[in-house]
Amino acid sequence: MARVSLIKTDKDLYASVTKAIDELGQQAVAPGDRVLIKPNLVRKETAASGEITNPPVIEAVARYCLDRGATRVIIGEGPGWYNDKSRLKDCFTYVGIDKMAKRLGIEWVLFDDYNYRAFKKVSDCTPDVFRVTEFVFDCDKIINLPALKTHYLTTVTLAMKNLKGCLKWEDKPLFHQPDLSRAVVELNKIVRPALNIIDGTNRKHGGGLLIASTDIVAADTVGCALMGIDPAKVRMITLGAAAGLGESDITRIEILGEELRQLKFKVKLPQEQLKQNFPGLEIVGAEKACSGCIIPLLSSLSFLSEQGIALGPVRVYLGKNPDIQGDRPWLQVGDCAEVPGGSESNWLKGCPPGKDKLINHLKRFRSI
């Protein structure tokens, strides 16, 4: 039976991390280990955003590794495709990962500055060739440290999907076609963390919880259940279980620490939030697009909502070969959404498109 610890955190995050790991009854780090800590630093965000792993949690895990005798501890990440490639290190430095690493005497690495290992013809759902950071093969242990949050395309982005950050920057958008969930499962067959700790310390999702397990599918299953999402309806999780990566049946998971039913809460999925904020908005082709367009679009819409700017009826097209319908105003987003001979006034170019330009284009459709 899979074992997952569910722990309430307090001001002493080091003690909380230690408890979450110790509940599993296994030695996560041994003296002499080289440990790679893989957080979610997908983009330049504040710790309070809930979009990245909370830096104090990263520090607590790093200290845990050092105290157990690890000889080398590395905090490593490959931020998302929609970031400016020349500014990827900002995703670390903006939240002080560089200063933390210096204080602890450990390393922080942007995977894209180092070597990758190429994989060819892995599956019909992965690119013909894709590259995975060599750090996952050079270290003795990987501690996967995602944030607890939802995702527009995959419902959730937890431990399994966090490993997408191990891909080379240029290869990330290629994983979205033809099937992102299946591609992530294939990646999880290659990159095998020794331990997964889902950070639910942000008030946006969880507000003071840690989920830990050596079983990556079980960790994601409990993460879904905690947020009021049925794990059986999340393809990435069911596909991962079918591939033998772990347990997705909540009744076959031993939950240690807190009782799940007492901590469950209900999140609003991105689609539900968009419908509430912008009832006249329709997004078409998201399943054909990568995060290079989706993340800037969602971020821009979130900004407009925070500014109290309402949109009138508008249809946003993403992905290749959009079938433009002229029954309402529309906007094509990203280079893939080009229509030969179409109107450029309705097309925002870019791969990925810039957020500021996207906000300005969307403002054209504001309701009066």
N, C-alpha and C positions, 0 to 999 in steps of 0.2 A: 504494500500500500504506500502511495506517495505521501510524503510528509511536508507540510507547509506551516511555517510559523506566522502568526498574525499578532503583532505587538503594538501596543499604544506607546507612543514616545513621550518623553518628558524633556525638561531643560537639558538633561545630560544625554545628549545624542549618542555619545560613545557607549554609555551603559545600555542604551536602547538597542544599538546595533549589536553589541555583544550578546545581549539576551536573545535577540532574533536569531542569531547564528547558533548560539549554544542550545537553544530549544530543539534544534534539528538533531543533536546528538552525534554530530560528525565533526572531524577536524577540518575546518575550511582552509587553513593555511598552516603549513609545516615549516619548521626552521630551515632556512636555506632556499625557500621558494622564491622564484621570480614571479611577481604578480602583476597582471594587467587589470586595472580598474577601468571599465568601459561605462561612463555615465551617459546621460542624454544631454549633450550640449549642441543641439541641432541647429540653433541659431543664436544670434546676439539678443539675449533676453535678460530681464531682471530675474532674480531668484523668486520674487513675489508673483511672477507671471503664472507659475504652474506649468510652464511649457518646457522647463529644463529640470534636471536633477538639482535638488537643493545643495549648494556648495558645502554647508556644514555637515550634511550627510556624507558627501564625498570625503571630507576630511576625517570624519569619524571612522569610515571604512579603511582609509589609508593608515590611520593610527592603529587600528586593530591589526592590520597586516604587519606593521612594523613591530608591534608588541609581541606578535607570535613568531618573530624571528625571520621574517622575509628579508632577503638580502637585496632585493631590488623591487621597488614599487613604482609603477608607471600609471599615470592618469592619461588615457588616450582616447581620442575621438576624431571622427571625420564628419564635420558639419554638413548640412544639407546642400543640395544642388542649387537652391535659390539664393544662396549667399554669394557675394562677390568673392571669387576665388582668391583675389589678392588680399582679402580681409578676413580669411577664415580664422586666424588666430584671435581675432576680436571676440569670438565666441567663448574663448577661455579667459582672456584678460579682462573682459568687461565685468565678470563676476569674481575676479581675483584668484583664479586657479593658479596662475603663475606665482603669485605671492604666497599662496598656501603651500605649493610644492617647495618653494625655496625655504619656507619656515620649517617644513618637515624633513627637508633633505632628500626629497624624492624627485622624480622626473614628471614633466608633462609634455606630451607629444601630439602634434598635429599629424595624423597618419599620412596625409598627402605629402609631407616633406620626406618620407622614407619609402622603403621598398615595399612592393606588393608581389603577391604570388598569383599568377594567372591560372584560371580554370577554364577549360574548353569543353563545349558540348556536354554540359552536365545534365541538362534536361530540356524538354521542349518548351518549358515555361521560363527558362532563364536565357540571357543573352548568349550568343555563340561563344563569346569570350567575356569574362569579367574578372576583376582583380580584387583580392582580399589582402588586407594589411598583414605583413609578415609578423607583426607583433603578436598576433593570436597564436602563431605557431612557435615563436621563440620563447614565450613565457610558460612557466609550469602551471599556473592557474589563471583563469579569467574570472573576475567577479563582475557580473553584468548588473549595472545599476541604473535602471530606467526610472522615469517618472510615471506616476499613475495618472493616465489621461486618455481621452477619447481621440478618435481620428475620423475624418470625413469619409475616407475610402474603406478602411479596414475595421471600423467601429471602435477599436481600441488600438493604442500603440503602447505596448508594455515590454516584457522581457524579450519575446521572440522578435518583434520588429526592431527593437533597439539595436540589434546586431547589424542592421542595414548600414549603420554608421561605420562598419568595418570595410565597406566597399570604397574603392577609389571614387573621388568626386565626380569624374566624368561618367562613371558606370551607374551611378544611382538612378538617373531617370530611365535607363534602359530596363531596370527591374520592374517597371510598371506595366510593361506589355510582354506577353498577352495577359498575365494573371499575377498581380502583385502578391496575393496571399500564398499562392503555390511557390512563387519564386523565393519568398522569405523562408518558407519551410525548407526548400533546398539549401539555402544558406545556413540554416540551423543544423543541417546534417554535417556541415563543414566546420562551423565555429561552435564549439561545445563548452560553454561556461561550466566551471566547477560549482559556482554558486550564483544565484540570482536574488537580488534584493530590490524590490519595487518600492520606490520612495513615495509615500503618501503623506508627507509632512506638510505639504502646502494646503492652505485653507480651501483653495479652489476644488481640490480633489482629495478627500480624506481628512485633512486637518490634524494630522498627528498619528500616522500609522506607518508601519513597515511590514512588508510581506516578504518572507525569505523561503527559498527552497532550492535544493539541488536539481529539482525537476522543473524545467523551464515551462512546460505546458501546464503543469499543476499550478505554478505561480501565476500564470496568466489567467487560468481558470478561476482561482480565488480572487484575483484582481477584478475580473468581470463581475463575479457574484457580489463582491463588496460594493460595486457601483450600481447594482441593480440591473445588470445586463446578463441575459441568459447566455452562458458560454457555448451552449449547443448551437446558437445562432451566429457565432463568430467563426467564419470559415477558416481563418488562419489557425485557430485553436483546434477545430475538429480535424483539419488536414494534418496538423502536427501530431495529434494523437494517432491518426491512421498510419502515419509514417513511422510510428514507434518512438517518437521523441519524448513522450511523457503521457501523463494521465489527464484526461479532460472530463471525467465523470466525477462530479463534486461529491457524490456519495462514496467514492473510493479514495478520497483524499482525507488523511488525518490532519486536522487543523489544530495546531498547538498554540497555547497562549490564550488569546481572547476568543470569545465566541462570535462567530461570523454573524449570526442572526441579530446580535445586539449592536453591531457596528454598521450594518448595511445602510446605504443611503442611495438615493436615486439621482443620477446625473441626467442632464439634458443633452442629448446627442447633438452634434453640430447641425445636422439637417433640421432638427426640431427648433434649435435656437434661431437659425436663419429664417425659418418659416414665421416665427413669432416676430422677429425684428423687421423683416422685409417680406410681407405677405405677397407682394406683387413680383417678387424675384423668382426666376426659374433658371437653374443651372443645368446645361445640357452638355453631355460628353465628358463628365468628370471621370468616368471609368476608363476613358481613353487617354487621360492626361496624367502627367506626373506631378510630383509635389512642387516642381519649379513654377507651375502656374497656380496650382490649387492653394498652396500656402500663402503666397502674396494676395490672392483673391480673398481668402478667408480673413487674413490679417487686415486688409483694406476695408472689408465689410464690418469687421469688429471696430475699427477706428471710426467709421461713419456712424455706427450705432452709438458709440461712446460720446460722439459729438452731437448726438440728437438729430442727425441728418437722415431723413426718410427718403426712400426711393419709390418712384412710381413703377408701373408695370415695365419690366425689362427682362430680356432673356440673354443670359451670358453663355456663349459657346466656348467650349474647351476641346482640345484634342484635334486629331487630323480629320479632314474631310467633313466639316460640319454641314449639316443639311439645314441651311438657313430658311426660316419661315418668316415671311414679311408681315405677319398679323400683329406684331407689337414691336416696339423699339428693341434693338439688340446691340450687343458688343461681343466681338470676337477677341479672345485673349490668348496671346502667345503666338510664336511663329508657326506652330503646328496648325493653328486655326485659320490659316490663310485660305482664301477661296479665289482661284485664278479669275481675274476679271471682275472681282467684287469691289465694293466700295471701301477705300482705305480709311474713310472717315469713321467707319464702324469697326476698325481693326486696330488693336493695340499690339504692335510688334514687340518682340523680345523673347529671348530664351536664356534665362527667365525674364519676364517683364518686370520693370521696376515698380515698387510699391507706390511711390509718390505719383508716378504717371497713371497708375491704375486708379488711385483715389480720385485724381482729377477727371479721368474718363467717366468713372461711375457717378461723379457729381453732376454730370450732364443730364442724368436721368432722375435727379432729385424731384420729389413731389412738391408742388407749390401749395 
